[in-house]
Amino acid sequence: MQEGDLRLRPLRLPEDVELALAWYADPEVLRFSEGGAAEPYSAHAVRQMYEVLAASGELFVIEVETPKGWRAIGDATLGTRGIPIAIGDRDYRSRGYGARVLALLVERARSLGWSELVTNGISVANERSLRMFARAGFLPAQRIVDEQGEETVTMRKSLRADAPVAASRPSMSSCRTYELRPVGEADGQFLYELKRTALQAAVIATFGAWDEELQRERFFANFVPSTCRVVVVQGADAGMLAVDCDADPVYVGGIYLLPHMQRCGLGTALMRDVMDHADARGRGVRLQVLLGNPNALRFYERLGFAATARSASHTQMHWRPR
């Protein structure tokens, strides 16, 4: 498989074992693949790992074309037990190669008739990988904390014919056409992960840290399914709208969208519909914004909301019908 200067070629055993030794001696690769302070792999361990991965799917060497020819920079597996991608050559990290490899693997899975892809557990500390999979349309499915306290997230992507082909940002017109479905019991974990992705940076900027245990406890303690709706665009879950339409003024608890569904007009469309609903009943709309979230503050100001009060952590905002 090839896309421009990037290609995936089948991994060859035992020839490619020597190639991978440097990758699996790199502290960052070891940290995110094994967790903690893992020891560098021996040639025997690398071969054993590759044999296990090859038994569950297709195993590839990632190569990039350079002036001196094709250069191996890592490995990737399209498997039934996960789709690990390791950019072992540190010179090629944070340059978009991982996302391009993932796109090739997704298309390969489609060509094989697979109905979905499920990742192996991704360390919560590996924010780069979590963002990459989220941008590709993967949704959080399960969070696990092992006996050593290592926390990982498993993510899932549907490959149904009616699901989006890629997680590229939709057109403005398609974003304005959405549906809201009721929240079911199975949605709780997805909605928590969605809120975590949307607000973690703002919470850290406001309070100085993200307390995972506290945030999870607060979310599920205050979670009221009747005031939440899952936002659906083109048949796929795209986010969540939390709003109490019976309150006066109407109270918006939050709008949380998947990364690839942001900045396409969906948030604006949702808020304008909430405001129209409130206006028709002669009510205003109120909400609050974390001080560490200036983008959200500007977003609501553009919609006509005005700040009415400010606490140590939040700005209270209000919109009044004309």
VENBELRA-V178385 format. One record per residue. N is the residue number from 1. D_FIRST is the distance of its C-alpha to the first C-alpha in whole Angstrom. Layout:
N&D_FIRST  N&D_FIRST
This chain:
1&0  2&4  3&7  4&10  5&11  6&9  7&6  8&5  9&7  10&9  11&12  12&15  13&19  14&21  15&20  16&18  17&21  18&23  19&20  20&20  21&24  22&24  23&22  24&24  25&27  26&26  27&29  28&27  29&24  30&27  31&28  32&26  33&24  34&28  35&30  36&33  37&34  38&32  39&32  40&30  41&28  42&29  43&27  44&28  45&27  46&23  47&23  48&25  49&23  50&19  51&21  52&22  53&19  54&17  55&20  56&19  57&15  58&12  59&12  60&10  61&11  62&10  63&10  64&12  65&13  66&17  67&20  68&20  69&17  70&14  71&15  72&14  73&15  74&15  75&13  76&12  77&13  78&12  79&16  80&19  81&21  82&19  83&16  84&17  85&15  86&17  87&17  88&19  89&20  90&23  91&22  92&19  93&20  94&21  95&19  96&17  97&14  98&14  99&15  100&11  101&10  102&12  103&11  104&7  105&9  106&12  107&10  108&8  109&12  110&14  111&12  112&14  113&17  114&17  115&20  116&20  117&18  118&21  119&20  120&22  121&25  122&25  123&28  124&30  125&30  126&27  127&27  128&24  129&22  130&24  131&24  132&20  133&20  134&23  135&21  136&18  137&21  138&22  139&25  140&28  141&28  142&30  143&32  144&33  145&36  146&36  147&39  148&38  149&38  150&34  151&33  152&30  153&28  154&26  155&24  156&23  157&21  158&22  159&19  160&22  161&22  162&25  163&23  164&22  165&18  166&18  167&20  168&21  169&24  170&26  171&28  172&32  173&33  174&31  175&32  176&36  177&35  178&35  179&37  180&39  181&39  182&41  183&40  184&40  185&40  186&37  187&36  188&38  189&35  190&33  191&35  192&36  193&33  194&33  195&36  196&35  197&32  198&34  199&37  200&36  201&36  202&40  203&41  204&41  205&42  206&45  207&46  208&44  209&42  210&40  211&42  212&40  213&43  214&45  215&42  216&41  217&45  218&46  219&43  220&44  221&48  222&48  223&45  224&47  225&44  226&47  227&46  228&43  229&40  230&36  231&35  232&33  233&31  234&29  235&29  236&28  237&30  238&30  239&33  240&36  241&40  242&43  243&46  244&50  245&51  246&54  247&55  248&57  249&56  250&52  251&50  252&47  253&45  254&42  255&39  256&36  257&32  258&29  259&27  260&25  261&28  262&30  263&32  264&31  265&35  266&35  267&37  268&39  269&39  270&40  271&43  272&45  273&45  274&46  275&49  276&50  277&50  278&53  279&54  280&55  281&57  282&59  283&57  284&55  285&52  286&52  287&49  288&48  289&46  290&45  291&47  292&43  293&41  294&42  295&40  296&41  297&44  298&44  299&42  300&45  301&47  302&46  303&46  304&50  305&50  306&53  307&53  308&56  309&56  310&55  311&55  312&53  313&50  314&50  315&51  316&52  317&51  318&53  319&53  320&56  321&56  322&58
